[in-house]
Amino acid sequence: MKRKAILIDHNKHRTTFIMIDILNANEILPYIMQDNVDKEFREIRELLKENLRNKEKYKKTDVSEKAKNIYEMRFVRNNRNDRIYCQEISFGAKRFIVMIELFVGKKTQNISKRIKSRIETMGGFEYELEY
Amino acid sequence: MNSNINERIKKDFEKSLAFIDTKEDLEYDARMIMYRFLSEIERIADKKGLNRKELAALIGTSPSYLTQLFRGNKLINMETIAKFQSVFNITFDIKAISNNVEKVSNDQNINKLNDTQNNIGLTA
């Protein structure tokens, strides 16, 4: 069954759409609205909308072929090391970034088997996009 | 349940668009200006296959300093931008665009977005 994602922001040309997985919105939204995290999220959102590169903020997870469409938003200020995993979907010139799952307190640069498996599962999610 | 979530998403989204304060806005703008320069640097570095360490060595700085810039913990200075221009033999092309045109467009988009949200999940 397809999962649902709804729109939270887009760029002025309506080519980049930032969306959220409705099943995990309850967990992700309070996190990104926290003091300090909200400022980092505001920056990431703008980077995405302007199509700017910055691997310290947003990068491909590159764990395997199964998860080739999975990227991570990185929250690292104030000794945080948190991630929001996202799926990127392209339709022609339109780019949809679906925030799927929050992962708090990543300990090392390496990805554990458990997280790798989770990321690969996310890579297989299919979305019904409401935008 | 969905309509409750959608209502909260709408509320939080509006909150995230809210004006913070002048000082925070200026700091945010300063970082965004820096990120536009850094994005171009990253594109060139990727194209040339340079990692962070090699990029830092090219301009005579440390990889951790570059990480601090990309994370927005520090602001870049003009001399560092000049060094990047020199080592890559490039010139950053700067132009000013009126924000008034932008403002109208953003307002229209926010209205459109609200309409869209009203028409989709928010009424579900």
gemmi code that builds the backbone of each chain (N, CA, C; Angstrom):
import gemmi

chains = {
    "A": [
        ("MET", (0.832, -1.203, 0.000), (0.000, 0.000, 0.000), (0.866, 1.252, 0.000)),
        ("LYS", (0.445, 2.229, -0.791), (1.234, 3.462, -0.856), (1.111, 4.272, 0.426)),
        ("ARG", (2.209, 4.906, 0.842), (2.175, 5.792, 2.002), (1.791, 7.180, 1.513)),
        ("LYS", (1.308, 8.012, 2.434), (0.904, 9.367, 2.048), (1.924, 10.388, 2.515)),
        ("ALA", (2.170, 11.376, 1.665), (3.041, 12.482, 2.067), (2.336, 13.780, 1.713)),
        ("ILE", (2.422, 14.748, 2.627), (1.782, 16.029, 2.298), (2.816, 17.151, 2.244)),
        ("LEU", (2.442, 18.176, 1.519), (3.339, 19.297, 1.242), (3.524, 20.183, 2.466)),
        ("ILE", (4.788, 20.551, 2.752), (4.971, 21.589, 3.765), (5.643, 22.844, 3.197)),
        ("ASP", (6.325, 22.717, 2.074), (6.954, 23.913, 1.495), (7.332, 23.631, 0.040)),
        ("HIS", (7.527, 24.708, -0.720), (8.029, 24.536, -2.089), (8.741, 25.803, -2.512)),
        ("ASN", (9.526, 25.710, -3.570), (10.222, 26.919, -4.035), (9.293, 27.738, -4.934)),
        ("LYS", (9.770, 28.940, -5.263), (8.860, 29.851, -5.972), (8.523, 29.372, -7.383)),
        ("HIS", (9.427, 28.597, -7.987), (9.141, 28.106, -9.348), (8.333, 26.805, -9.327)),
        ("ARG", (8.023, 26.336, -8.134), (7.291, 25.078, -7.960), (7.983, 23.917, -8.674)),
        ("THR", (9.295, 23.849, -8.458), (10.055, 22.720, -9.010), (10.571, 21.828, -7.881)),
        ("THR", (10.693, 22.380, -6.689), (11.129, 21.597, -5.531), (10.045, 21.636, -4.465)),
        ("PHE", (9.660, 20.449, -4.010), (8.570, 20.336, -3.037), (9.090, 19.584, -1.813)),
        ("ILE", (8.928, 20.190, -0.650), (9.349, 19.513, 0.574), (8.102, 18.965, 1.244)),
        ("MET", (8.122, 17.653, 1.468), (6.926, 16.977, 1.948), (7.241, 16.175, 3.198)),
        ("ILE", (6.200, 15.710, 3.839), (6.419, 14.916, 5.050), (5.538, 13.670, 5.020)),
        ("ASP", (6.119, 12.566, 5.431), (5.374, 11.308, 5.529), (4.363, 11.473, 6.662)),
        ("ILE", (3.111, 11.333, 6.320), (2.059, 11.641, 7.291), (2.090, 10.686, 8.495)),
        ("LEU", (2.577, 9.484, 8.299), (2.623, 8.527, 9.419), (3.668, 8.904, 10.473)),
        ("ASN", (4.720, 9.605, 10.032), (5.781, 9.966, 10.973), (5.801, 11.458, 11.316)),
        ("ALA", (4.813, 12.198, 10.820), (4.775, 13.650, 11.058), (4.721, 13.963, 12.554)),
        ("ASN", (4.038, 13.125, 13.306), (3.916, 13.310, 14.755), (5.265, 13.341, 15.466)),
        ("GLU", (6.212, 12.616, 14.901), (7.538, 12.542, 15.510), (8.461, 13.617, 14.931)),
        ("ILE", (8.383, 13.828, 13.622), (9.314, 14.751, 12.951), (9.011, 16.221, 13.272)),
        ("LEU", (7.725, 16.574, 13.233), (7.379, 17.995, 13.406), (7.809, 18.590, 14.746)),
        ("PRO", (7.527, 17.931, 15.877), (7.982, 18.525, 17.142), (9.503, 18.669, 17.180)),
        ("TYR", (10.197, 17.747, 16.515), (11.655, 17.820, 16.506), (12.119, 19.062, 15.744)),
        ("ILE", (11.604, 19.274, 14.539), (12.105, 20.408, 13.741), (11.605, 21.761, 14.244)),
        ("MET", (10.622, 21.735, 15.153), (10.129, 23.003, 15.699), (10.858, 23.384, 16.988)),
        ("GLN", (11.752, 22.516, 17.468), (12.502, 22.821, 18.691), (13.415, 24.022, 18.480)),
        ("ASP", (13.711, 24.726, 19.562), (14.662, 25.835, 19.483), (15.980, 25.316, 18.942)),
        ("ASN", (16.617, 26.102, 18.136), (17.895, 25.780, 17.469), (17.735, 24.803, 16.319)),
        ("VAL", (16.991, 23.721, 16.515), (16.778, 22.809, 15.380), (15.978, 23.541, 14.301)),
        ("ASP", (15.036, 24.372, 14.742), (14.212, 25.095, 13.765), (15.076, 25.968, 12.850)),
        ("LYS", (16.148, 26.530, 13.425), (17.034, 27.379, 12.601), (17.798, 26.530, 11.594)),
        ("GLU", (18.260, 25.374, 12.036), (18.966, 24.486, 11.096), (18.017, 23.990, 10.011)),
        ("PHE", (16.806, 23.678, 10.418), (15.841, 23.188, 9.437), (15.510, 24.277, 8.415)),
        ("ARG", (15.405, 25.518, 8.910), (15.117, 26.636, 8.007), (16.214, 26.751, 6.940)),
        ("GLU", (17.457, 26.543, 7.359), (18.577, 26.618, 6.411), (18.521, 25.464, 5.408)),
        ("ILE", (18.272, 24.261, 5.914), (18.228, 23.094, 5.016), (17.111, 23.266, 3.985)),
        ("ARG", (15.976, 23.743, 4.485), (14.818, 23.958, 3.610), (15.182, 24.927, 2.482)),
        ("GLU", (15.883, 25.996, 2.822), (16.250, 26.999, 1.834), (17.301, 26.452, 0.862)),
        ("LEU", (18.249, 25.690, 1.401), (19.268, 25.075, 0.529), (18.586, 24.203, -0.526)),
        ("LEU", (17.604, 23.423, -0.079), (16.901, 22.528, -1.004), (16.107, 23.327, -2.030)),
        ("LYS", (15.429, 24.371, -1.544), (14.594, 25.170, -2.444), (15.434, 25.906, -3.491)),
        ("GLU", (16.652, 26.292, -3.102), (17.541, 26.986, -4.046), (18.426, 26.010, -4.812)),
        ("ASN", (18.254, 24.714, -4.531), (19.059, 23.681, -5.175), (20.556, 23.887, -4.937)),
        ("LEU", (20.919, 24.239, -3.704), (22.322, 24.451, -3.354), (22.892, 23.160, -2.784)),
        ("ARG", (24.171, 22.937, -3.038), (24.836, 21.737, -2.506), (25.480, 22.041, -1.168)),
        ("ASN", (25.317, 21.137, -0.235), (26.026, 21.247, 1.037), (25.914, 19.891, 1.749)),
        ("LYS", (26.969, 19.094, 1.606), (26.914, 17.722, 2.149), (26.916, 17.677, 3.666)),
        ("GLU", (27.263, 18.784, 4.295), (27.194, 18.804, 5.766), (25.748, 18.939, 6.247)),
        ("LYS", (24.887, 19.362, 5.332), (23.482, 19.593, 5.695), (22.532, 18.563, 5.100)),
        ("TYR", (22.854, 18.145, 3.872), (21.951, 17.250, 3.167), (22.765, 16.426, 2.185)),
        ("LYS", (22.728, 15.112, 2.347), (23.511, 14.288, 1.422), (22.873, 12.925, 1.201)),
        ("LYS", (23.312, 12.316, 0.119), (22.850, 10.975, -0.215), (23.391, 10.004, 0.831)),
        ("THR", (22.580, 9.017, 1.245), (23.075, 8.094, 2.262), (24.093, 7.106, 1.677)),
        ("ASP", (23.907, 6.775, 0.392), (24.858, 5.901, -0.302), (25.115, 4.580, 0.408)),
        ("VAL", (24.099, 3.981, 1.002), (24.338, 2.713, 1.703), (24.276, 1.509, 0.763)),
        ("SER", (23.402, 1.571, -0.225), (23.323, 0.457, -1.188), (22.417, 0.861, -2.347)),
        ("GLU", (22.359, 0.007, -3.335), (21.531, 0.246, -4.515), (20.050, 0.349, -4.131)),
        ("LYS", (19.650, -0.455, -3.112), (18.246, -0.449, -2.679), (17.821, 0.901, -2.119)),
        ("ALA", (18.816, 1.657, -1.634), (18.497, 2.932, -0.982), (19.076, 4.109, -1.761)),
        ("LYS", (19.179, 3.942, -3.082), (19.828, 4.990, -3.873), (19.020, 6.296, -3.904)),
        ("ASN", (17.740, 6.207, -3.539), (16.890, 7.402, -3.529), (16.767, 8.022, -2.121)),
        ("ILE", (17.572, 7.519, -1.172), (17.450, 8.007, 0.211), (18.577, 8.983, 0.564)),
        ("TYR", (18.174, 10.122, 1.086), (19.100, 11.187, 1.476), (18.912, 11.468, 2.957)),
        ("GLU", (19.856, 12.198, 3.549), (19.691, 12.546, 4.959), (19.869, 14.037, 5.187)),
        ("MET", (18.962, 14.594, 5.973), (19.133, 15.957, 6.483), (19.931, 15.788, 7.767)),
        ("ARG", (20.951, 16.598, 7.934), (21.818, 16.426, 9.097), (21.702, 17.611, 10.046)),
        ("PHE", (21.478, 17.297, 11.307), (21.358, 18.333, 12.343), (22.509, 18.142, 13.321)),
        ("VAL", (23.460, 19.069, 13.289), (24.700, 18.827, 14.030), (25.067, 19.937, 15.016)),
        ("ARG", (24.287, 21.015, 15.034), (24.654, 22.099, 15.950), (24.324, 21.718, 17.381)),
        ("ASN", (24.985, 22.390, 18.334), (24.778, 22.151, 19.769), (24.977, 20.675, 20.148)),
        ("ASN", (26.044, 20.119, 19.608), (26.430, 18.726, 19.901), (25.380, 17.690, 19.508)),
        ("ARG", (24.516, 18.061, 18.587), (23.564, 17.064, 18.082), (24.226, 16.258, 16.983)),
        ("ASN", (23.719, 15.102, 16.733), (24.138, 14.345, 15.546), (22.916, 13.553, 15.087)),
        ("ASP", (21.927, 14.288, 14.645), (20.633, 13.688, 14.313), (20.407, 13.725, 12.796)),
        ("ARG", (19.531, 12.857, 12.373), (19.240, 12.767, 10.936), (17.733, 12.705, 10.703)),
        ("ILE", (17.328, 13.281, 9.574), (15.988, 12.952, 9.070), (16.217, 12.320, 7.705)),
        ("TYR", (15.822, 11.072, 7.583), (15.993, 10.383, 6.305), (14.852, 10.770, 5.366)),
        ("CYS", (15.239, 11.004, 4.115), (14.272, 11.497, 3.119), (14.353, 10.658, 1.852)),
        ("GLN", (13.237, 10.564, 1.180), (13.254, 9.931, -0.139), (13.093, 11.021, -1.189)),
        ("GLU", (13.923, 10.964, -2.224), (13.782, 11.920, -3.330), (13.081, 11.240, -4.494)),
        ("ILE", (12.083, 11.922, -5.014), (11.312, 11.402, -6.145), (11.311, 12.490, -7.212)),
        ("SER", (11.615, 12.117, -8.437), (11.596, 13.108, -9.517), (10.543, 12.758, -10.547)),
        ("PHE", (9.788, 13.789, -10.941), (8.855, 13.658, -12.066), (9.214, 14.767, -13.036)),
        ("GLY", (9.906, 14.445, -14.115), (10.342, 15.481, -15.043), (11.232, 16.475, -14.323)),
        ("ALA", (10.837, 17.754, -14.369), (11.651, 18.788, -13.723), (11.276, 18.974, -12.254)),
        ("LYS", (10.276, 18.250, -11.801), (9.838, 18.409, -10.409), (10.579, 17.441, -9.491)),
        ("ARG", (11.007, 17.978, -8.361), (11.762, 17.192, -7.379), (11.000, 17.205, -6.058)),
        ("PHE", (10.652, 16.025, -5.587), (9.914, 15.904, -4.325), (10.841, 15.300, -3.276)),
        ("ILE", (10.925, 15.973, -2.140), (11.747, 15.466, -1.043), (10.799, 15.115, 0.093)),
        ("VAL", (10.664, 13.829, 0.359), (9.731, 13.394, 1.404), (10.520, 13.084, 2.675)),
        ("MET", (10.247, 13.832, 3.740), (10.894, 13.545, 5.019), (10.197, 12.317, 5.605)),
        ("ILE", (10.975, 11.257, 5.816), (10.352, 9.997, 6.225), (10.512, 9.701, 7.710)),
        ("GLU", (11.746, 9.694, 8.171), (11.960, 9.200, 9.525), (13.074, 9.950, 10.240)),
        ("LEU", (12.829, 10.222, 11.518), (13.818, 10.912, 12.353), (14.699, 9.887, 13.051)),
        ("PHE", (15.987, 10.175, 13.083), (16.889, 9.298, 13.828), (17.743, 10.180, 14.733)),
        ("VAL", (17.545, 10.067, 16.021), (18.213, 10.965, 16.968), (19.438, 10.290, 17.576)),
        ("GLY", (20.527, 11.066, 17.655), (21.710, 10.630, 18.397), (22.572, 9.621, 17.688)),
        ("LYS", (22.912, 9.926, 16.424), (23.812, 9.040, 15.695), (25.186, 9.134, 16.377)),
        ("LYS", (25.762, 7.975, 16.699), (26.991, 7.982, 17.513), (28.279, 8.092, 16.691)),
        ("THR", (28.309, 7.434, 15.544), (29.551, 7.439, 14.755), (29.224, 7.757, 13.299)),
        ("GLN", (30.277, 7.912, 12.506), (30.089, 8.164, 11.074), (29.599, 6.895, 10.363)),
        ("ASN", (29.895, 5.730, 10.965), (29.501, 4.469, 10.326), (28.006, 4.203, 10.498)),
        ("ILE", (27.474, 3.456, 9.572), (26.052, 3.120, 9.642), (25.918, 1.670, 10.087)),
        ("SER", (25.171, 1.460, 11.169), (25.027, 0.107, 11.690), (24.148, -0.723, 10.751)),
        ("LYS", (24.223, -2.042, 10.951), (23.421, -2.946, 10.125), (21.935, -2.613, 10.250)),
        ("ARG", (21.540, -2.302, 11.493), (20.127, -2.024, 11.766), (19.664, -0.783, 10.988)),
        ("ILE", (20.508, 0.279, 11.031), (20.117, 1.510, 10.329), (20.147, 1.290, 8.816)),
        ("LYS", (21.166, 0.542, 8.372), (21.273, 0.266, 6.924), (20.008, -0.435, 6.440)),
        ("SER", (19.580, -1.416, 7.227), (18.403, -2.172, 6.846), (17.159, -1.269, 6.831)),
        ("ARG", (17.088, -0.370, 7.810), (15.959, 0.574, 7.896), (15.958, 1.520, 6.677)),
        ("ILE", (17.148, 2.011, 6.336), (17.273, 2.935, 5.199), (16.860, 2.220, 3.905)),
        ("GLU", (17.275, 0.968, 3.784), (16.905, 0.207, 2.580), (15.393, -0.008, 2.507)),
        ("THR", (14.785, -0.225, 3.681), (13.319, -0.356, 3.703), (12.678, 0.937, 3.201)),
        ("MET", (13.208, 2.069, 3.685), (12.659, 3.370, 3.254), (12.808, 3.572, 1.747)),
        ("GLY", (13.900, 3.011, 1.213), (14.145, 3.129, -0.232), (13.035, 2.482, -1.052)),
        ("GLY", (12.348, 1.520, -0.443), (11.280, 0.819, -1.156), (9.893, 1.414, -0.950)),
        ("PHE", (9.800, 2.435, -0.108), (8.480, 3.055, 0.117), (7.961, 3.698, -1.162)),
        ("GLU", (6.654, 3.516, -1.372), (6.027, 4.203, -2.508), (5.071, 5.232, -1.955)),
        ("TYR", (5.034, 6.389, -2.577), (4.249, 7.492, -2.020), (3.131, 7.987, -2.921)),
        ("GLU", (2.082, 8.354, -2.242), (1.001, 9.114, -2.867), (1.261, 10.545, -2.411)),
        ("LEU", (1.592, 11.413, -3.356), (2.009, 12.770, -2.991), (0.837, 13.743, -3.108)),
        ("GLU", (0.547, 14.426, -2.036), (-0.535, 15.428, -2.073), (0.112, 16.800, -2.085)),
        ("TYR", (0.082, 17.452, -3.241), (0.731, 18.771, -3.328), (-0.062, 19.743, -4.161)),
    ],
    "B": [
        ("MET", (-8.033, 11.272, 12.525), (-6.656, 11.383, 12.981), (-5.821, 12.175, 11.980)),
        ("ASN", (-6.046, 11.836, 10.661), (-5.313, 12.542, 9.623), (-5.578, 14.034, 9.641)),
        ("SER", (-6.836, 14.414, 9.866), (-7.144, 15.838, 9.839), (-6.469, 16.559, 10.991)),
        ("ASN", (-6.329, 15.875, 12.163), (-5.610, 16.497, 13.280), (-4.158, 16.728, 12.934)),
        ("ILE", (-3.546, 15.699, 12.330), (-2.138, 15.825, 11.947), (-1.988, 16.957, 10.936)),
        ("ASN", (-2.869, 16.983, 9.953), (-2.771, 18.012, 8.923), (-2.943, 19.409, 9.491)),
        ("GLU", (-3.848, 19.545, 10.461), (-4.043, 20.843, 11.108), (-2.765, 21.275, 11.794)),
        ("ARG", (-2.113, 20.314, 12.462), (-0.888, 20.667, 13.181), (0.244, 20.994, 12.203)),
        ("ILE", (0.314, 20.239, 11.128), (1.342, 20.522, 10.123), (1.170, 21.933, 9.596)),
        ("LYS", (-0.067, 22.300, 9.340), (-0.340, 23.642, 8.821), (0.096, 24.692, 9.842)),
        ("LYS", (-0.267, 24.452, 11.115), (0.066, 25.403, 12.176), (1.586, 25.530, 12.340)),
        ("ASP", (2.257, 24.388, 12.358), (3.710, 24.398, 12.531), (4.404, 25.042, 11.339)),
        ("PHE", (3.858, 24.780, 10.162), (4.429, 25.353, 8.957), (4.327, 26.870, 9.018)),
        ("GLU", (3.164, 27.367, 9.437), (2.998, 28.813, 9.544), (3.955, 29.385, 10.579)),
        ("LYS", (4.133, 28.641, 11.675), (5.045, 29.094, 12.720), (6.477, 29.174, 12.180)),
        ("SER", (6.827, 28.176, 11.351), (8.194, 28.158, 10.834), (8.446, 29.282, 9.842)),
        ("LEU", (7.377, 29.851, 9.277), (7.537, 30.981, 8.355), (7.614, 32.303, 9.112)),
        ("ALA", (7.276, 32.247, 10.401), (7.159, 33.486, 11.171), (8.488, 34.221, 11.283)),
        ("PHE", (8.389, 35.500, 11.366), (9.537, 36.370, 11.550), (10.180, 36.045, 12.895)),
        ("ILE", (11.492, 35.903, 12.940), (12.148, 35.595, 14.215), (12.515, 36.909, 14.903)),
        ("ASP", (13.661, 37.470, 14.620), (13.972, 38.844, 15.003), (15.079, 39.335, 14.084)),
        ("THR", (15.302, 40.626, 14.102), (16.211, 41.207, 13.111), (17.599, 40.586, 13.190)),
        ("LYS", (18.113, 40.414, 14.407), (19.470, 39.891, 14.551), (19.554, 38.453, 13.996)),
        ("GLU", (18.583, 37.651, 14.375), (18.581, 36.262, 13.886), (18.398, 36.203, 12.378)),
        ("ASP", (17.557, 37.100, 11.864), (17.346, 37.143, 10.420), (18.623, 37.515, 9.682)),
        ("LEU", (19.366, 38.476, 10.240), (20.616, 38.890, 9.596), (21.642, 37.763, 9.641)),
        ("GLU", (21.704, 37.060, 10.764), (22.648, 35.942, 10.879), (22.282, 34.834, 9.879)),
        ("TYR", (20.988, 34.587, 9.771), (20.498, 33.577, 8.820), (20.854, 33.994, 7.389)),
        ("ASP", (20.588, 35.259, 7.058), (20.895, 35.757, 5.707), (22.387, 35.635, 5.411)),
        ("ALA", (23.210, 35.963, 6.427), (24.669, 35.893, 6.237), (25.089, 34.456, 5.920)),
        ("ARG", (24.507, 33.495, 6.643), (24.863, 32.094, 6.385), (24.385, 31.652, 4.996)),
        ("MET", (23.192, 32.121, 4.613), (22.681, 31.721, 3.296), (23.564, 32.287, 2.174)),
        ("ILE", (24.055, 33.519, 2.356), (24.970, 34.095, 1.340), (26.214, 33.214, 1.240)),
        ("MET", (26.742, 32.842, 2.415), (27.943, 31.974, 2.431), (27.643, 30.639, 1.739)),
        ("TYR", (26.478, 30.044, 2.034), (26.162, 28.735, 1.448), (26.094, 28.805, -0.083)),
        ("ARG", (25.698, 29.971, -0.621), (25.637, 30.087, -2.089), (27.049, 29.991, -2.669)),
        ("PHE", (28.020, 30.646, -2.006), (29.418, 30.514, -2.442), (29.878, 29.064, -2.276)),
        ("LEU", (29.600, 28.491, -1.095), (30.096, 27.140, -0.796), (29.495, 26.082, -1.717)),
        ("SER", (28.264, 26.285, -2.129), (27.612, 25.351, -3.041), (28.402, 25.274, -4.350)),
        ("GLU", (28.817, 26.436, -4.840), (29.602, 26.462, -6.078), (30.947, 25.774, -5.874)),
        ("ILE", (31.547, 26.015, -4.709), (32.836, 25.373, -4.403), (32.664, 23.849, -4.376)),
        ("GLU", (31.578, 23.405, -3.743), (31.349, 21.957, -3.647), (31.113, 21.340, -5.037)),
        ("ARG", (30.378, 22.057, -5.885), (30.155, 21.553, -7.247), (31.483, 21.357, -7.976)),
        ("ILE", (32.351, 22.376, -7.858), (33.641, 22.295, -8.551), (34.492, 21.170, -7.946)),
        ("ALA", (34.519, 21.100, -6.615), (35.319, 20.068, -5.939), (34.841, 18.666, -6.341)),
        ("ASP", (33.513, 18.478, -6.394), (32.960, 17.175, -6.791), (33.372, 16.825, -8.218)),
        ("LYS", (33.289, 17.838, -9.082), (33.627, 17.632, -10.489), (35.098, 17.224, -10.640)),
        ("LYS", (35.931, 17.826, -9.799), (37.367, 17.518, -9.864), (37.734, 16.308, -8.998)),
        ("GLY", (36.758, 15.765, -8.293), (37.010, 14.596, -7.446), (37.843, 14.907, -6.210)),
        ("LEU", (37.720, 16.126, -5.717), (38.491, 16.522, -4.531), (37.713, 16.238, -3.258)),
        ("ASN", (38.367, 15.630, -2.273), (37.690, 15.471, -0.984), (37.962, 16.700, -0.105)),
        ("ARG", (37.359, 16.716, 1.059), (37.456, 17.873, 1.950), (38.911, 18.209, 2.314)),
        ("LYS", (39.684, 17.141, 2.561), (41.083, 17.328, 2.956), (41.883, 17.971, 1.814)),
        ("GLU", (41.669, 17.468, 0.602), (42.399, 18.004, -0.560), (41.964, 19.438, -0.852)),
        ("LEU", (40.686, 19.694, -0.663), (40.165, 21.044, -0.897), (40.796, 22.027, 0.099)),
        ("ALA", (40.876, 21.601, 1.342), (41.473, 22.454, 2.378), (42.943, 22.718, 2.062)),
        ("ALA", (43.648, 21.667, 1.650), (45.080, 21.808, 1.356), (45.301, 22.815, 0.218)),
        ("LEU", (44.388, 22.808, -0.755), (44.523, 23.715, -1.902), (44.561, 25.182, -1.490)),
        ("ILE", (43.782, 25.522, -0.460), (43.754, 26.934, -0.053), (44.509, 27.154, 1.266)),
        ("GLY", (45.257, 26.147, 1.675), (46.099, 26.296, 2.853), (45.344, 26.447, 4.159)),
        ("THR", (44.275, 25.665, 4.300), (43.536, 25.700, 5.567), (43.301, 24.254, 6.042)),
        ("SER", (42.598, 24.113, 7.156), (42.367, 22.762, 7.677), (40.996, 22.241, 7.225)),
        ("PRO", (40.871, 20.910, 7.103), (39.558, 20.348, 6.755), (38.491, 20.716, 7.790)),
        ("SER", (38.892, 20.811, 9.065), (37.886, 21.111, 10.098), (37.355, 22.546, 9.959)),
        ("TYR", (38.223, 23.451, 9.470), (37.742, 24.818, 9.240), (36.665, 24.812, 8.141)),
        ("LEU", (36.918, 24.036, 7.076), (35.918, 23.956, 5.998), (34.619, 23.336, 6.508)),
        ("THR", (34.755, 22.319, 7.357), (33.554, 21.686, 7.922), (32.755, 22.713, 8.725)),
        ("GLN", (33.455, 23.533, 9.505), (32.757, 24.562, 10.293), (32.010, 25.547, 9.386)),
        ("LEU", (32.630, 25.857, 8.231), (31.954, 26.767, 7.290), (30.703, 26.097, 6.711)),
        ("PHE", (30.867, 24.868, 6.218), (29.730, 24.175, 5.594), (28.600, 23.929, 6.598)),
        ("ARG", (28.974, 23.779, 7.877), (27.933, 23.577, 8.896), (27.311, 24.892, 9.346)),
        ("GLY", (27.925, 25.999, 8.963), (27.395, 27.309, 9.370), (27.820, 27.705, 10.770)),
        ("ASN", (28.819, 27.020, 11.317), (29.305, 27.388, 12.651), (30.195, 28.629, 12.598)),
        ("LYS", (30.798, 28.855, 11.439), (31.610, 30.058, 11.234), (31.215, 30.677, 9.903)),
        ("LEU", (31.493, 31.972, 9.763), (31.221, 32.628, 8.481), (32.518, 32.727, 7.685)),
        ("ILE", (32.392, 32.556, 6.402), (33.561, 32.638, 5.516), (34.023, 34.085, 5.433)),
        ("ASN", (35.329, 34.290, 5.217), (35.771, 35.664, 4.991), (36.129, 35.860, 3.509)),
        ("MET", (36.256, 37.109, 3.128), (36.465, 37.433, 1.710), (37.789, 36.882, 1.193)),
        ("GLU", (38.776, 36.799, 2.088), (40.079, 36.300, 1.663), (39.971, 34.817, 1.260)),
        ("THR", (39.177, 34.065, 2.004), (38.995, 32.638, 1.667), (38.278, 32.509, 0.318)),
        ("ILE", (37.302, 33.374, 0.097), (36.609, 33.349, -1.199), (37.612, 33.665, -2.315)),
        ("ALA", (38.465, 34.655, -2.075), (39.484, 35.030, -3.071), (40.435, 33.861, -3.340)),
        ("LYS", (40.773, 33.106, -2.278), (41.666, 31.947, -2.467), (41.008, 30.901, -3.353)),
        ("PHE", (39.719, 30.642, -3.123), (38.999, 29.676, -3.970), (38.981, 30.158, -5.421)),
        ("GLN", (38.725, 31.435, -5.603), (38.718, 31.984, -6.966), (40.053, 31.741, -7.640)),
        ("SER", (41.111, 31.978, -6.880), (42.454, 31.852, -7.428), (42.798, 30.393, -7.770)),
        ("VAL", (42.562, 29.462, -6.819), (42.984, 28.072, -7.083), (42.140, 27.408, -8.173)),
        ("PHE", (40.896, 27.823, -8.311), (40.052, 27.208, -9.346), (39.996, 28.036, -10.636)),
        ("ASN", (40.660, 29.171, -10.598), (40.654, 30.072, -11.758), (39.218, 30.415, -12.188)),
        ("ILE", (38.471, 30.889, -11.227), (37.060, 31.246, -11.467), (36.796, 32.658, -10.945)),
        ("THR", (35.645, 33.212, -11.317), (35.196, 34.481, -10.749), (33.745, 34.309, -10.338)),
        ("PHE", (33.431, 34.636, -9.100), (32.025, 34.572, -8.674), (31.267, 35.722, -9.330)),
        ("ASP", (30.125, 35.380, -9.906), (29.333, 36.363, -10.630), (28.217, 36.851, -9.698)),
        ("ILE", (28.287, 38.106, -9.314), (27.329, 38.636, -8.347), (26.320, 39.545, -9.043)),
        ("LYS", (25.036, 39.399, -8.711), (24.071, 40.388, -9.203), (22.999, 40.633, -8.143)),
        ("ALA", (22.490, 41.823, -8.150), (21.455, 42.184, -7.177), (20.084, 42.076, -7.830)),
        ("ILE", (19.154, 41.488, -7.103), (17.772, 41.363, -7.608), (16.848, 41.997, -6.582)),
        ("SER", (15.905, 42.778, -7.066), (14.980, 43.432, -6.140), (14.152, 42.401, -5.368)),
        ("ASN", (14.008, 42.632, -4.085), (13.197, 41.715, -3.272), (11.703, 41.974, -3.427)),
        ("ASN", (11.353, 43.129, -3.985), (9.928, 43.447, -4.102), (9.211, 42.467, -5.017)),
        ("VAL", (9.859, 42.130, -6.118), (9.272, 41.180, -7.063), (9.123, 39.832, -6.363)),
        ("GLU", (10.215, 39.445, -5.671), (10.266, 38.186, -4.930), (9.136, 38.114, -3.907)),
        ("LYS", (8.934, 39.238, -3.191), (7.970, 39.284, -2.092), (6.564, 38.944, -2.596)),
        ("VAL", (6.197, 39.584, -3.715), (4.867, 39.345, -4.273), (4.722, 37.862, -4.607)),
        ("SER", (5.786, 37.343, -5.263), (5.750, 35.951, -5.674), (5.621, 35.011, -4.472)),
        ("ASN", (6.388, 35.304, -3.404), (6.319, 34.458, -2.208), (4.933, 34.492, -1.578)),
        ("ASP", (4.374, 35.715, -1.496), (3.043, 35.843, -0.909), (2.020, 35.042, -1.709)),
        ("GLN", (2.165, 35.128, -3.025), (1.226, 34.384, -3.874), (1.363, 32.887, -3.631)),
        ("ASN", (2.634, 32.449, -3.488), (2.862, 31.022, -3.268), (2.302, 30.563, -1.936)),
        ("ILE", (2.467, 31.403, -0.914), (1.953, 31.028, 0.411), (0.428, 30.920, 0.349)),
        ("ASN", (-0.191, 31.883, -0.363), (-1.650, 31.805, -0.508), (-2.052, 30.544, -1.252)),
        ("LYS", (-1.283, 30.278, -2.335), (-1.561, 29.073, -3.133), (-1.429, 27.836, -2.270)),
        ("LEU", (-0.351, 27.849, -1.454), (-0.074, 26.698, -0.603), (-1.200, 26.487, 0.401)),
        ("ASN", (-1.652, 27.595, 0.990), (-2.758, 27.484, 1.941), (-4.005, 26.932, 1.259)),
        ("ASP", (-4.249, 27.439, 0.019), (-5.411, 26.939, -0.736), (-5.275, 25.449, -0.977)),
        ("THR", (-4.034, 25.062, -1.400), (-3.794, 23.642, -1.688), (-4.042, 22.803, -0.449)),
        ("GLN", (-3.490, 23.277, 0.678), (-3.645, 22.501, 1.913), (-5.106, 22.418, 2.319)),
        ("ASN", (-5.835, 23.519, 2.071), (-7.250, 23.476, 2.399), (-7.986, 22.484, 1.522)),
        ("ASN", (-7.511, 22.407, 0.262), (-8.207, 21.551, -0.684), (-7.874, 20.079, -0.535)),
        ("ILE", (-6.690, 19.806, 0.067), (-6.322, 18.385, 0.193), (-6.497, 17.896, 1.608)),
        ("GLY", (-5.391, 17.465, 2.189), (-5.453, 16.781, 3.474), (-6.155, 17.527, 4.575)),
        ("LEU", (-6.054, 18.856, 4.560), (-6.562, 19.613, 5.689), (-8.070, 19.517, 5.829)),
        ("THR", (-8.730, 19.195, 4.762), (-10.181, 19.076, 4.844), (-10.609, 17.601, 4.953)),
        ("ALA", (-9.596, 16.716, 4.886), (-9.923, 15.286, 4.893), (-10.466, 14.833, 6.250)),
    ],
}
model = gemmi.Model(1)
for chain_id, residues in chains.items():
    chain = gemmi.Chain(chain_id)
    for i, (resn, *xyz) in enumerate(residues, 1):
        res = gemmi.Residue()
        res.name, res.seqid = resn, gemmi.SeqId(i, " ")
        for name, pos in zip(("N", "CA", "C"), xyz):
            atom = gemmi.Atom()
            atom.name, atom.element = name, gemmi.Element(name[0])
            atom.pos, atom.b_iso = gemmi.Position(*pos), 0.0
            res.add_atom(atom)
        chain.add_residue(res)
    model.add_chain(chain)
structure = gemmi.Structure()
structure.add_model(model)
structure.setup_entities()
